[in-house]
């Protein structure tokens, strides 16, 4: 029985939701990730999370799947005012890493949950400090294949973790889903997880 749909194919978000003990199913969606002109990074990442959750809700209707809330999430990096998303290629990744080398950047992750009756969104910002990087290791990291589908072009939970000197804030948010805040959203929608296993019958959900 599905208590939640995940509007994402991210294996990292799937793993983190699994740690929460949520019974969920992923939805395959294609939502354009295009920042509006002069759109602030915080507003942008929240909008994307909401658009993914709303698109997932619409998809349920199209496929006539059993009703349950839909969770959408998005992650971006911000360094010196520049928004850092998934690298478009090697040169783009190297440009981002040179910018982040030896300084701090912010990782913003937004989480949205939508049902037919209501929606809610939250955003978590974590500050990450990179040590100084050299060209050889940046080239080697790109060759590993790990950076290609990650905001800012690195995975803190993988090989890229060696670049991280320290963080201030939520580690799981940098991975892709802030656990504490996600649990709070799930509580609002009566979605069971290991800390709140009872929930309510699906017909009585908001």
Secondary structure as a PSIPRED ss2 file (coil, helix, strand):
# PSIPRED VFORMAT (PSIPRED V4.0)

   1 X C   1.000  0.000  0.000
   2 X C   1.000  0.000  0.000
   3 X C   1.000  0.000  0.000
   4 X E   0.000  0.000  1.000
   5 X E   0.000  0.000  1.000
   6 X E   0.000  0.000  1.000
   7 X C   1.000  0.000  0.000
   8 X C   1.000  0.000  0.000
   9 X C   1.000  0.000  0.000
  10 X C   1.000  0.000  0.000
  11 X H   0.000  1.000  0.000
  12 X H   0.000  1.000  0.000
  13 X H   0.000  1.000  0.000
  14 X H   0.000  1.000  0.000
  15 X H   0.000  1.000  0.000
  16 X H   0.000  1.000  0.000
  17 X H   0.000  1.000  0.000
  18 X H   0.000  1.000  0.000
  19 X H   0.000  1.000  0.000
  20 X C   1.000  0.000  0.000
  21 X C   1.000  0.000  0.000
  22 X C   1.000  0.000  0.000
  23 X C   1.000  0.000  0.000
  24 X E   0.000  0.000  1.000
  25 X E   0.000  0.000  1.000
  26 X E   0.000  0.000  1.000
  27 X C   1.000  0.000  0.000
  28 X C   1.000  0.000  0.000
  29 X C   1.000  0.000  0.000
  30 X C   1.000  0.000  0.000
  31 X C   1.000  0.000  0.000
  32 X C   1.000  0.000  0.000
  33 X C   1.000  0.000  0.000
  34 X C   1.000  0.000  0.000
  35 X C   1.000  0.000  0.000
  36 X C   1.000  0.000  0.000
  37 X C   1.000  0.000  0.000
  38 X C   1.000  0.000  0.000
  39 X C   1.000  0.000  0.000
  40 X C   1.000  0.000  0.000
  41 X H   0.000  1.000  0.000
  42 X H   0.000  1.000  0.000
  43 X H   0.000  1.000  0.000
  44 X H   0.000  1.000  0.000
  45 X H   0.000  1.000  0.000
  46 X H   0.000  1.000  0.000
  47 X H   0.000  1.000  0.000
  48 X H   0.000  1.000  0.000
  49 X H   0.000  1.000  0.000
  50 X H   0.000  1.000  0.000
  51 X H   0.000  1.000  0.000
  52 X H   0.000  1.000  0.000
  53 X H   0.000  1.000  0.000
  54 X H   0.000  1.000  0.000
  55 X H   0.000  1.000  0.000
  56 X H   0.000  1.000  0.000
  57 X H   0.000  1.000  0.000
  58 X H   0.000  1.000  0.000
  59 X H   0.000  1.000  0.000
  60 X H   0.000  1.000  0.000
  61 X H   0.000  1.000  0.000
  62 X H   0.000  1.000  0.000
  63 X H   0.000  1.000  0.000
  64 X C   1.000  0.000  0.000
  65 X C   1.000  0.000  0.000
  66 X C   1.000  0.000  0.000
  67 X C   1.000  0.000  0.000
  68 X C   1.000  0.000  0.000
  69 X E   0.000  0.000  1.000
  70 X E   0.000  0.000  1.000
  71 X E   0.000  0.000  1.000
  72 X E   0.000  0.000  1.000
  73 X E   0.000  0.000  1.000
  74 X E   0.000  0.000  1.000
  75 X E   0.000  0.000  1.000
  76 X E   0.000  0.000  1.000
  77 X E   0.000  0.000  1.000
  78 X E   0.000  0.000  1.000
  79 X E   0.000  0.000  1.000
  80 X C   1.000  0.000  0.000
  81 X C   1.000  0.000  0.000
  82 X E   0.000  0.000  1.000
  83 X E   0.000  0.000  1.000
  84 X E   0.000  0.000  1.000
  85 X C   1.000  0.000  0.000
  86 X E   0.000  0.000  1.000
  87 X C   1.000  0.000  0.000
  88 X C   1.000  0.000  0.000
  89 X C   1.000  0.000  0.000
  90 X H   0.000  1.000  0.000
  91 X H   0.000  1.000  0.000
  92 X H   0.000  1.000  0.000
  93 X H   0.000  1.000  0.000
  94 X H   0.000  1.000  0.000
  95 X H   0.000  1.000  0.000
  96 X H   0.000  1.000  0.000
  97 X H   0.000  1.000  0.000
  98 X H   0.000  1.000  0.000
  99 X H   0.000  1.000  0.000
 100 X H   0.000  1.000  0.000
 101 X C   1.000  0.000  0.000
 102 X C   1.000  0.000  0.000
 103 X C   1.000  0.000  0.000
 104 X E   0.000  0.000  1.000
 105 X E   0.000  0.000  1.000
 106 X E   0.000  0.000  1.000
 107 X E   0.000  0.000  1.000
 108 X E   0.000  0.000  1.000
 109 X E   0.000  0.000  1.000
 110 X E   0.000  0.000  1.000
 111 X E   0.000  0.000  1.000
 112 X E   0.000  0.000  1.000
 113 X E   0.000  0.000  1.000
 114 X E   0.000  0.000  1.000
 115 X C   1.000  0.000  0.000
 116 X C   1.000  0.000  0.000
 117 X C   1.000  0.000  0.000
 118 X C   1.000  0.000  0.000
 119 X E   0.000  0.000  1.000
 120 X E   0.000  0.000  1.000
 121 X E   0.000  0.000  1.000
 122 X E   0.000  0.000  1.000
 123 X E   0.000  0.000  1.000
 124 X E   0.000  0.000  1.000
 125 X E   0.000  0.000  1.000
 126 X E   0.000  0.000  1.000
 127 X E   0.000  0.000  1.000
 128 X E   0.000  0.000  1.000
 129 X E   0.000  0.000  1.000
 130 X E   0.000  0.000  1.000
 131 X C   1.000  0.000  0.000
 132 X C   1.000  0.000  0.000
 133 X C   1.000  0.000  0.000
 134 X C   1.000  0.000  0.000
 135 X H   0.000  1.000  0.000
 136 X H   0.000  1.000  0.000
 137 X H   0.000  1.000  0.000
 138 X H   0.000  1.000  0.000
 139 X H   0.000  1.000  0.000
 140 X H   0.000  1.000  0.000
 141 X H   0.000  1.000  0.000
 142 X H   0.000  1.000  0.000
 143 X H   0.000  1.000  0.000
 144 X H   0.000  1.000  0.000
 145 X C   1.000  0.000  0.000
 146 X H   0.000  1.000  0.000
 147 X H   0.000  1.000  0.000
 148 X H   0.000  1.000  0.000
 149 X H   0.000  1.000  0.000
 150 X C   1.000  0.000  0.000
 151 X E   0.000  0.000  1.000
 152 X C   1.000  0.000  0.000
 153 X C   1.000  0.000  0.000
 154 X C   1.000  0.000  0.000
 155 X C   1.000  0.000  0.000
 156 X C   1.000  0.000  0.000
 157 X C   1.000  0.000  0.000
 158 X C   1.000  0.000  0.000
 159 X H   0.000  1.000  0.000
 160 X H   0.000  1.000  0.000
 161 X H   0.000  1.000  0.000
 162 X H   0.000  1.000  0.000
 163 X H   0.000  1.000  0.000
 164 X E   0.000  0.000  1.000
 165 X E   0.000  0.000  1.000
 166 X E   0.000  0.000  1.000
 167 X E   0.000  0.000  1.000
 168 X E   0.000  0.000  1.000
 169 X C   1.000  0.000  0.000
 170 X C   1.000  0.000  0.000
 171 X H   0.000  1.000  0.000
 172 X H   0.000  1.000  0.000
 173 X H   0.000  1.000  0.000
 174 X H   0.000  1.000  0.000
 175 X H   0.000  1.000  0.000
 176 X C   1.000  0.000  0.000
 177 X C   1.000  0.000  0.000
 178 X C   1.000  0.000  0.000
 179 X H   0.000  1.000  0.000
 180 X H   0.000  1.000  0.000
 181 X H   0.000  1.000  0.000
 182 X H   0.000  1.000  0.000
 183 X H   0.000  1.000  0.000
 184 X H   0.000  1.000  0.000
 185 X H   0.000  1.000  0.000
 186 X H   0.000  1.000  0.000
 187 X H   0.000  1.000  0.000
 188 X H   0.000  1.000  0.000
 189 X C   1.000  0.000  0.000
 190 X C   1.000  0.000  0.000
 191 X C   1.000  0.000  0.000
 192 X C   1.000  0.000  0.000
 193 X E   0.000  0.000  1.000
 194 X C   1.000  0.000  0.000
 195 X C   1.000  0.000  0.000
 196 X E   0.000  0.000  1.000
 197 X C   1.000  0.000  0.000
 198 X C   1.000  0.000  0.000
 199 X C   1.000  0.000  0.000
 200 X C   1.000  0.000  0.000
 201 X C   1.000  0.000  0.000
 202 X H   0.000  1.000  0.000
 203 X H   0.000  1.000  0.000
 204 X H   0.000  1.000  0.000
 205 X C   1.000  0.000  0.000
 206 X C   1.000  0.000  0.000
